[in-house]
């Protein structure tokens, strides 16, 4: 039986601007895919990211190029031969997982052989601002177990210190989004230890991280933009101690699970991350999050209005979507 494929651009307004070193976001622009077969509908979402040369238009064009193959029955194992890793493949892969679950009457967790996702600790993010403003933001979530601090190369020391003073007990992830250089990474080591930072995420550009092979950091460094799929690990494992698995980078849950398992086999730490997205992006990622040391899935928390039945935050703990939202009947 053939499938029917529908793909569209959806836009979600943010409740407040989200600032990182690359700029400011006020809308979440996503691609939503629906696959229908025999009255069952599977859904998936991808977030095209300009950092990787993607746009909503390019992702929709990629999906259109493989329409005949997908509607004709191409499965998840065939997707890597049809599309590169990225938002388009993610949306299709996750829609296939959801459709398979609904047709089989068997949840994605059962298919993976894992427990159903439960409530878990997930970072709340503080965007780049003045140290005073970041301290105010941190004071509002000071009881959260994990806080992620976005910085650039301007005054990261003052910004991190302000957050730590306002939230003395939380674990901290510091994320410069590739804005630092080797000199700044080295200069920040003592302060990162002093302020009890747990993880430094992708401090330098992905194309300028070779020097990390000879560097022993005081705080573990996590690869984000430097790692996409399991095949990257030969290089990444020589430079980083932790890898950030994002479905939009890997091209879906299928490759994300493979990457996470391969990273664990190499003794690397795991983080699960996301783009600013709706809960439809987060539901599949929960299956990687349960394997991870750090979870950063607060994308939908920034939205003014999420998809109905999605995830919700409870003081730094992420509550899974309602039953039937994705991957479970």
Secondary structure, DSSP 8 states (H G I E B T S, - for coil): ---EEEEEEEEEEEEEEEEETTEEEEEEEEEEEEEEETTEEEEEEE---GGGT--HHHHHHHHHHTHHHHHTT--HHHHHHHS-SSHHHHHHHHHHHHHHHHHHT--HHHHHTS-----EE--EEE-S--HHHHHHHHHHTTTSSEEEEE--SSSHHHHHHHHHHHSTTSEEEEE-TT-B-HHHHHHTHHHHHHTTEEEEE--B-GGG-GGGGG---SS-EEESTT--SGGGHHHHTTT-SEEEE-HHHHTSHHHHHHHHHHHHHTT-EEEE---S--HHHHHHHHHHHTT-SEE---GGGGBSS--TT--EEETTEEE---TTSSS--
